[in-house]
């Protein structure tokens, strides 16, 4: 199985939606731009947000098995994907890519 690199690329914050719908919270996310994890055998890396994992799990597992080319040519690198977590107020985008065996 391939190892899969998961990189936190960018976070978007929708302050208007937060003001309209969210109860104020002090700490919502431990992810920071540039954070990286390595998935081994398609498993969730320690320290990766479980909610973000839920959004990307099937893609990471597929890349670990050597599958790719999601959505018929969506990504420039067919062994990668750009996946966002499901936080509707402050979603993070994650770039995931298979690390080919040496």
C-alpha positions as CSV (number, residue, x, y, z in Angstrom):
1,X,0.0,0.0,0.0
2,X,1.0,3.6,-0.7
3,X,1.6,6.1,2.1
4,X,-0.6,9.2,1.6
5,X,0.5,12.7,2.5
6,X,-2.2,15.0,3.9
7,X,-1.4,18.7,3.9
8,X,-3.6,21.5,5.3
9,X,-3.5,24.1,2.4
10,X,-6.0,26.8,3.2
11,X,-8.8,27.8,5.6
12,X,-11.8,29.9,4.6
13,X,-13.8,31.6,7.4
14,X,-17.3,32.8,6.8
15,X,-17.8,35.4,9.5
16,X,-21.2,36.4,8.2
17,X,-22.5,32.8,8.6
18,X,-21.0,32.5,12.0
19,X,-22.8,35.7,13.2
20,X,-26.1,34.5,11.8
21,X,-26.1,30.8,12.9
22,X,-23.2,29.8,15.2
23,X,-23.2,29.9,19.0
24,X,-19.9,31.6,20.0
25,X,-17.2,29.1,20.7
26,X,-13.6,29.8,21.8
27,X,-11.8,27.0,20.1
28,X,-13.1,25.3,17.0
29,X,-10.1,23.8,15.2
30,X,-6.5,22.7,15.9
31,X,-5.4,22.6,12.3
32,X,-3.1,25.2,10.9
33,X,-2.1,26.0,7.3
34,X,0.9,23.9,6.4
35,X,0.3,21.1,8.9
36,X,1.1,17.7,7.4
37,X,0.3,14.1,8.3
38,X,1.2,10.8,6.7
39,X,-1.4,8.1,6.5
40,X,-0.1,4.5,6.6
41,X,-2.2,1.7,5.3
42,X,-5.1,4.1,4.7
43,X,-5.5,4.8,8.4
44,X,-6.2,8.1,10.1
45,X,-2.9,9.6,11.2
46,X,-2.6,10.6,14.9
47,X,-3.5,14.2,15.4
48,X,-5.6,14.6,12.3
49,X,-9.1,16.0,13.1
50,X,-11.6,13.2,13.1
51,X,-14.2,15.3,11.3
52,X,-11.7,16.2,8.6
53,X,-10.8,12.5,8.3
54,X,-14.5,11.7,7.8
55,X,-14.5,13.9,4.7
56,X,-11.3,12.6,3.2
57,X,-11.2,8.9,4.3
58,X,-12.5,7.3,1.2
59,X,-10.0,9.2,-1.0
60,X,-7.1,8.4,1.3
61,X,-8.0,4.8,1.4
62,X,-8.3,4.7,-2.4
63,X,-4.9,6.4,-2.9
64,X,-3.3,4.0,-0.4
65,X,-4.6,1.1,-2.6
66,X,-3.0,2.7,-5.7
67,X,-6.3,4.0,-7.1
68,X,-6.7,7.5,-8.3
69,X,-7.9,9.6,-11.3
70,X,-11.0,10.7,-9.3
71,X,-13.8,12.2,-11.3
72,X,-12.2,11.3,-14.7
73,X,-9.2,13.7,-14.7
74,X,-10.2,16.2,-12.0
75,X,-6.6,16.7,-10.6
76,X,-3.4,17.5,-12.5
77,X,-1.8,14.8,-10.4
78,X,-4.1,11.8,-10.9
79,X,-2.9,10.3,-7.6
80,X,-4.1,13.2,-5.5
81,X,-7.3,15.1,-4.4
82,X,-8.3,18.4,-2.9
83,X,-10.8,17.7,-0.1
84,X,-12.4,20.1,2.4
85,X,-13.5,19.3,5.9
86,X,-17.2,19.7,6.6
87,X,-17.1,22.7,8.9
88,X,-19.5,25.1,7.2
89,X,-18.2,28.1,9.0
90,X,-14.4,27.6,8.7
91,X,-13.6,24.8,6.3
92,X,-10.0,23.8,5.7
93,X,-8.9,22.5,2.3
94,X,-6.6,19.5,2.4
95,X,-4.3,18.4,-0.5
96,X,-3.9,14.6,-0.3
97,X,-1.4,12.7,-2.5
98,X,-0.1,9.2,-2.7
99,X,3.6,8.8,-1.9
100,X,4.9,6.2,-4.4
101,X,6.9,3.4,-2.9
102,X,10.7,3.6,-3.4
